[in-house]
Every structure is written in C-alpha cells, then in structure tokens.
Amino acid sequence: MATNPPPESELEILTYEDFGVGIRWLSQQLVDEGWIPDAVLGVVRGGLFVAAGIAYTLDLKDVRHVNVEYYTDVGETLPEPVLVGDAPHLTDLDGKRVLVADDVADSGATLHFVRHLLPVDADVRVAVLYSKPSSTYPPELAWRTTDRWIRFPWIQVPPLRMQGHGRSSV
C-alpha cells in the first residue's frame, strides 16, 4: 500500500531555478574533467529533463531515452525495474562515452538496470540532480545529496485525470 509523502517541511523542494543551477553545475563538472559524452541517455521520466538540460548546455545532439518503471507510487516499487515499451537501440554506443542522466539515484536499482542495457565497452558515467546516501549505485556526478523525499518542479501537483474513462478527475 502506498504511503503519503512527508509534510512539506520535511521535503527537499527543487524549483525550476534550482534545476537550471543544477544542470549547469553538472555540465560544468563534465567540462572541467574533460569528459564530454558522445551520447546522453535519459531515464524516463525525470531523467528526460536532466538529459535535455545537459545536452543543450553542452551542445550535444545524440540524446536518447530508456523508459524504465520501478516506482509505482510514493514509497512503492515493483520487485525489480522493468523496461516499458521497446528496447532502445544502444549497441552503436560500444566504445563511446555515454552519460546516463536521471533525476535521482534513490535505491540504485534503476541505474544498475540501465547500465546492463548498455554495451560492456561503453565508457559510462551517471549524472543526477540528487543522490541518496542509501543508493547502491553511487553516480559519478550528483548536484546534491539528500535522504529526504524530493519534490521536483514537474510534479508539484497531482496529474490530471479524465472522468468516465476508468480514472477519476482531480
């Protein structure tokens, strides 16, 4: 059974302004290290924002995505991550630098899953806005670390639902 998120006073709240600062910081770290990826792979859904932001900041054109479901609700997960839809074409990334971008490295399960989708000989790094201390996949780059529940700007309010189609309206 899903749990409710903690009260606002106990949340880590990311604003769109903070998002821009975080993206710029992650991108600057890559530049400073001299490691510019050949491709950016965003983990759908939150990682799409991070991947697009980094790609624009570094003027990269090869931006891809992988759709993985693991969290089903607040504090509720599937037994293990699963691929949603078709598997992305990633074999051409063999021997290339690939930046996996996500919003948060929480448990680490999704990042382990995504790493196994990429060619073994790909030079892979992970960049996230947030890393949790308990993550089993520590990213190479994390803008912030927190053990709090994070409220991202793109999920500030509940999703809209249509009435009469098996889903209730907000």
KEDOGU-630025 format. One line per field, with one value per residue (C-alpha): x, y, z; residue number from 0. Coordinates in steps of 0.5 Angstrom, whole numbers, plus 500, padded with zeros to 3 digits. Each point is the difference from the previous one (the first is absolute). Layout:
N
c1 = [X;...]
c2 = [Y;...]
c3 = [Z;...]
seq = [NUM;...]
# end
This chain:
170
c1 = [500;503;502;498;506;503;498;502;505;504;500;506;497;503;498;501;505;504;499;504;505;501;500;505;505;499;502;506;503;500;504;504;502;501;495;494;496;498;493;495;496;494;496;493;496;504;507;497;500;507;503;497;502;507;500;498;505;506;497;499;496;500;494;497;495;498;494;500;495;502;496;492;498;503;505;497;504;500;504;505;501;496;501;494;499;505;507;504;506;506;505;503;503;505;507;496;499;493;497;494;496;495;496;502;505;495;501;504;496;498;507;503;495;501;508;498;497;506;506;505;505;497;503;494;499;494;498;494;497;499;504;497;505;497;501;503;502;504;500;507;496;495;498;497;500;493;497;493;494;502;494;502;497;497;496;497;493;496;500;493;495;494;494;496;506;502;504;497;501;504]
c2 = [500;507;505;507;505;503;507;506;502;493;500;502;505;501;507;501;505;495;495;505;501;492;499;505;497;493;502;505;494;496;505;501;493;500;494;502;495;497;499;502;494;503;495;502;503;505;499;503;507;498;497;506;505;498;498;508;502;496;501;492;497;493;500;493;497;494;499;496;499;499;505;499;505;503;495;495;496;494;494;502;505;498;503;504;499;498;500;506;499;500;495;506;503;495;503;507;505;499;505;497;505;500;504;496;494;497;493;499;494;504;502;493;498;505;499;493;502;504;497;497;504;507;505;501;506;501;508;501;506;496;494;497;497;493;499;494;504;506;504;504;506;503;507;499;494;499;495;504;499;504;505;501;506;496;496;506;498;493;498;502;494;499;499;494;496;496;506;505;507;504]
c3 = [500;498;505;500;499;506;502;496;506;499;493;495;495;494;496;493;501;504;495;495;505;501;493;498;506;498;493;502;504;494;496;506;500;492;499;495;499;492;503;505;503;504;504;499;503;505;496;494;503;502;494;495;505;500;492;499;505;496;493;499;495;502;505;501;506;503;503;507;505;507;505;499;506;506;503;496;495;495;502;495;495;493;493;498;492;495;502;498;494;504;497;496;506;501;502;500;506;503;505;504;502;506;505;506;502;505;501;494;497;494;499;500;496;494;501;498;494;497;496;505;497;500;505;504;505;504;502;504;504;506;503;506;505;500;493;497;494;502;494;498;500;505;501;507;505;504;504;499;496;494;496;493;497;495;505;504;500;498;493;496;499;495;503;498;497;506;503;505;499;505]
seq = [0;1;2;3;4;5;6;7;8;9;10;11;12;13;14;15;16;17;18;19;20;21;22;23;24;25;26;27;28;29;30;31;32;33;34;35;36;37;38;39;40;41;42;43;44;45;46;47;48;49;50;51;52;53;54;55;56;57;58;59;60;61;62;63;64;65;66;67;68;69;70;71;72;73;74;75;76;77;78;79;80;81;82;83;84;85;86;87;88;89;90;91;92;93;94;95;96;97;98;99;100;101;102;103;104;105;106;107;108;109;110;111;112;113;114;115;116;117;118;119;120;121;122;123;124;125;126;127;128;129;130;131;132;133;134;135;136;137;138;139;140;141;142;143;144;145;146;147;148;149;150;151;152;153;154;155;156;157;158;159;160;161;162;163;164;165;166;167;168;169]
# end
